[in-house]
Amino acid sequence: MTNEENEIMKDIYFFLRDHGDPPPINTDGCEEFWFRAGQDLVDMVGKKWDNHPLAKKLGLALIVYIENKSKDMAGGVK
């Protein structure tokens, strides 16, 4: 693994640490949570890593994963 890949993986880990417990979809705080998560992802992937392919793919995967957690907590809302 290159140093750059290693640093991206570290940032992805910290993103999940910071955003891995979303509120259930359509509850108080949900909109603010997703706004912040989205902004943090843009800052990391777009600004810091200049849309590096690894950062883009892992960032997208994390958003999907966290969204599914949020939906599951709300009873599987689609």
C-alpha positions as CSV (number, residue, x, y, z in Angstrom):
1,M,0.0,0.0,0.0
2,T,1.3,3.4,-0.9
3,N,1.6,6.2,1.7
4,E,-1.2,8.1,0.0
5,E,-3.5,5.0,0.1
6,N,-2.6,4.5,3.7
7,E,-3.5,8.1,4.5
8,I,-6.8,7.8,2.6
9,M,-7.7,4.7,4.6
10,K,-6.9,6.5,7.8
11,D,-9.2,9.4,6.8
12,I,-12.0,6.9,5.9
13,Y,-11.6,5.3,9.3
14,F,-12.0,8.7,11.0
15,F,-15.0,9.6,8.8
16,L,-16.7,6.4,9.9
17,R,-15.8,7.0,13.5
18,D,-17.2,10.5,13.4
19,H,-20.4,9.7,11.3
20,G,-21.0,6.0,12.0
21,D,-24.0,6.5,14.3
22,P,-26.6,8.4,12.3
23,P,-30.0,9.2,13.7
24,P,-32.9,7.3,12.2
25,I,-34.2,8.7,8.9
26,N,-36.8,11.4,9.3
27,T,-36.1,12.2,12.9
28,D,-34.9,15.3,14.7
29,G,-31.3,16.0,13.9
30,C,-31.3,13.9,10.8
31,E,-31.1,16.8,8.3
32,E,-28.3,18.4,10.3
33,F,-26.4,15.0,10.5
34,W,-26.6,14.4,6.8
35,F,-25.6,18.0,5.9
36,R,-22.5,17.7,8.1
37,A,-21.6,14.2,6.9
38,G,-22.0,15.3,3.3
39,Q,-19.8,18.4,3.8
40,D,-17.2,16.4,5.6
41,L,-17.1,13.9,2.8
42,V,-16.8,16.6,0.2
43,D,-14.0,18.2,2.2
44,M,-12.1,14.9,2.5
45,V,-12.7,13.4,-1.0
46,G,-12.9,16.5,-3.1
47,K,-10.7,19.0,-1.4
48,K,-8.1,17.0,0.5
49,W,-7.7,14.0,-1.9
50,D,-8.6,15.8,-5.1
51,N,-11.1,13.1,-6.0
52,H,-8.6,10.3,-5.8
53,P,-10.4,7.1,-7.0
54,L,-9.8,5.2,-3.8
55,A,-11.2,8.1,-1.7
56,K,-14.2,8.4,-4.0
57,K,-15.1,4.7,-3.9
58,L,-14.7,4.3,-0.2
59,G,-16.5,7.6,0.6
60,L,-19.5,6.5,-1.5
61,A,-19.5,3.1,0.1
62,L,-19.5,4.7,3.6
63,I,-22.4,7.0,2.7
64,V,-24.5,4.1,1.5
65,Y,-23.6,2.0,4.5
66,I,-24.4,4.8,7.0
67,E,-27.7,5.6,5.1
68,N,-28.7,1.9,5.4
69,K,-28.0,2.0,9.1
70,S,-30.2,5.1,9.4
71,K,-33.0,3.5,7.4
72,D,-32.8,0.3,9.5
73,M,-33.1,2.2,12.7
74,A,-36.3,3.8,11.3
75,G,-37.8,0.4,10.6
76,G,-36.5,-0.1,7.1
77,V,-37.8,3.2,5.6
78,K,-37.2,3.3,1.9
